[in-house]
Amino acid sequence: MQNLEERTLKFAIRVRRFVFRLPKITANFEDGKQVIKSSGSVGANYIEANEKLGPKDLLFRMKIARKECKETVYWLKVIKGSNDLEGDLQVENKYLIDEAEQIQRILSAIINKLK
């Protein structure tokens, strides 16, 4: 089983590859920038949490990682709703939303244990 740091890295890379394949229209360019930023922030904040300065910092960083995960789901749904995704793109969008929601649940479980 892969660790969460590796999983969030793979997720961020997969989001970037998905965005790269979207139709080249202004909305996708703007929404793509947002989802790329938020998906990368999930793992980056998780890494920062593991380099914590104390228990409060750990909890704070985990909450930010979870927030970024929620934002990623939002942008993936915006992309889904504003495009007629078909075939592989539709399947990939569904996978990414599911993966983000799973990571979010993992982060929530960690946060609940820290409280």
C-alpha positions in Angstrom: 0.0 0.0 0.0 1.4 3.4 -1.0 1.8 6.1 1.6 -0.3 9.3 1.4 2.6 11.5 0.3 3.2 9.3 -2.7 -0.5 9.0 -3.4 -1.0 12.8 -3.3 1.9 13.2 -5.7 0.6 10.7 -8.2 -2.8 12.4 -7.9 -1.5 15.9 -8.7 0.4 14.5 -11.7 -2.6 12.7 -13.0 -4.7 15.9 -12.6 -2.1 17.8 -14.7 -2.2 15.1 -17.4 -6.0 15.2 -17.4 -6.1 19.0 -17.8 -3.5 18.8 -20.6 -6.0 16.6 -22.6 -9.0 18.9 -22.2 -10.3 20.9 -25.2 -8.3 24.1 -25.6 -10.9 26.7 -24.7 -10.7 29.7 -22.3 -12.9 28.2 -19.6 -10.8 25.0 -19.5 -7.6 27.1 -19.4 -8.8 29.0 -16.4 -10.5 26.1 -14.6 -7.4 24.0 -15.4 -5.1 26.4 -13.7 -7.3 26.3 -10.6 -7.5 22.5 -10.3 -3.8 22.2 -11.0 -3.0 24.6 -8.1 -5.4 23.0 -5.6 -4.5 19.4 -6.5 -0.8 20.2 -6.0 -1.5 22.0 -2.7 -3.0 18.8 -1.2 0.3 17.0 -1.2 2.4 20.0 -0.5 0.4 20.8 2.6 0.5 17.2 3.7 4.3 17.3 3.4 4.4 20.5 5.4 2.2 18.9 8.1 4.7 16.1 8.4 7.4 18.7 9.0 5.3 20.2 11.7 6.5 22.8 14.3 4.1 21.3 16.9 0.7 19.7 17.3 -1.3 22.8 16.4 0.8 23.3 13.2 0.2 19.6 12.3 -3.6 19.9 12.7 -3.6 23.3 10.9 -1.7 21.9 7.8 -3.8 18.8 7.7 -6.9 21.0 7.6 -5.5 23.0 4.8 -4.6 19.8 2.8 -8.3 18.7 3.3 -9.6 22.1 2.2 -7.5 22.0 -0.9 -8.8 18.5 -1.6 -12.4 19.8 -1.4 -11.5 22.6 -3.7 -10.0 20.2 -6.2 -13.3 18.2 -6.2 -15.1 21.4 -6.9 -13.0 22.4 -9.9 -13.1 18.8 -11.3 -16.9 19.0 -11.1 -16.9 22.5 -12.8 -14.9 21.0 -15.6 -17.2 18.1 -15.9 -20.3 20.3 -15.9 -18.9 22.7 -18.5 -17.6 20.2 -21.0 -19.2 17.3 -22.9 -16.6 14.9 -21.7 -16.6 11.5 -23.5 -14.7 8.3 -23.4 -11.4 8.4 -21.6 -11.8 12.0 -20.4 -15.1 11.2 -18.8 -13.7 8.1 -17.1 -10.6 10.0 -15.9 -12.7 12.9 -14.5 -14.8 10.4 -12.5 -11.6 8.6 -11.3 -10.0 11.9 -10.2 -13.1 13.0 -8.3 -13.3 9.7 -6.6 -9.6 9.7 -5.7 -9.9 13.3 -4.3 -12.8 12.3 -2.2 -10.9 9.2 -0.8 -7.9 11.4 0.0 -10.3 13.8 1.7 -11.7 11.1 3.9 -8.2 9.9 4.8 -7.3 13.4 5.8 -10.5 13.8 7.8 -9.7 10.6 9.7 -6.2 11.9 10.5 -7.7 15.2 11.7 -10.2 13.5 13.9 -7.5 11.4 15.5 -5.4 14.6 16.2 -8.2 16.4 18.0 
